[in-house]
């Protein structure tokens, strides 16, 4: 009896949600084309440049990313060169400069 009542309640709730699919699907936007549903808030300017919404980025702040990318590329180049020379991958670039290459160690020169 208890399971029958719970099944009836479940069926009733599913029927309620199935009866109003259009109310659930409406998101309040008017799409110009499929996937292009962005609408500006009232008072947002047509052109952002020169308005109060213009971020006016500092060139030095924008340059920070380029500096970090060039540093990353330089470190990756050192890692690849070290791996090609020794066959050992070292992530910490500071260890690459302090570690001697196998060709320069006295043990490898004595073996030759």
N, C-alpha and C positions, 0 to 999 in steps of 0.2 A: 504494500500500500504506500509505503514511504517513497519507494523508487518511482512509483507511478506519478505521485505528486511532483517529485523533482523533475521527472521527464516532461510533465505537462508544463511546468514553469519554464523549463528550458525551451520547449517548443514555442511557447507564447512569446518569450523574449526574442527568439530568432525571427518569428513572424513580424514582430514590431519593427525590427531593424530592416527586414526585407521589404516592408511596405513603404519605406521612405529612402530609397537609394539616392534620389536627386538632392535631398537635403544634406546628406553626408558627403556627396561628391563635390558640392559647390565650395570653392575656395575664395570667392570674393574678387577674383581678377577677371579682366577681359583680355584675352589673348589676341595679339595681332596676327600671329601664326602659331602653329603647334610648337611649343617649347619656348616661345618668346612672350612671356606673360608679365614682364616687369612693368610696373606702373610707378611713376614718381609720386611722391607725396605732394599735396597741394602747396603751391608756392615754390617748388623746386625749379630752378631756371633751366631753360632749354640748352644753354651753353654754360658749362661749369667754369671755364677759364675766365678769370677776372671777377668772378662772383664771390660771395662769402663762403662758398663751398670749395673754392680752389685751394688745394693743399699747399701750394707754393713750397715744394721740397727744397731743402738745402743741398746744393751740389756736393758738399763734403760728406753729407750723410749718405747720399746715393753712391758716392765713390767707395764707401767702406765695403760694400758687397763685392765690387770688382777687385779690391785689394785682397780680400779674403779668398776669392776664387783663384787669383793668380798665385797666392801663397800655397793654396791647396795643390795646384797644378805643379808647382816647383817641388813640393814634398813628394808627390806621386812620381815625378820624374826621377828623383833620387832613389826612391824605393825600387823602381823598375831597373835602373842602372845597376844598383847593388845586387838585385836578384839575378840579373843577366850575368854579372861578373862572378858571383859566388854560388848561386843556386839556392840561397837561403833568403826567405822573405823576412824582413825586419820592419815592423810597423812604426816603431819609435825612431824618427829620423835622427835624433841626437845620438843614438847608439850607432848609427851608420858611420858618422864622421869619426867617432872615437875608436871603433873597431877596425883593426887592420885587416886588409884583404888577405886571402890565403897566399897570394903570390909574394907578398911582402914579408911574411913571417919567416923567422930564421929556420924553423923546422922544415918548411917547404923548400927553401933554398938548399938546405943540407941534403935533402932527399934527391935532388936533381943531380 
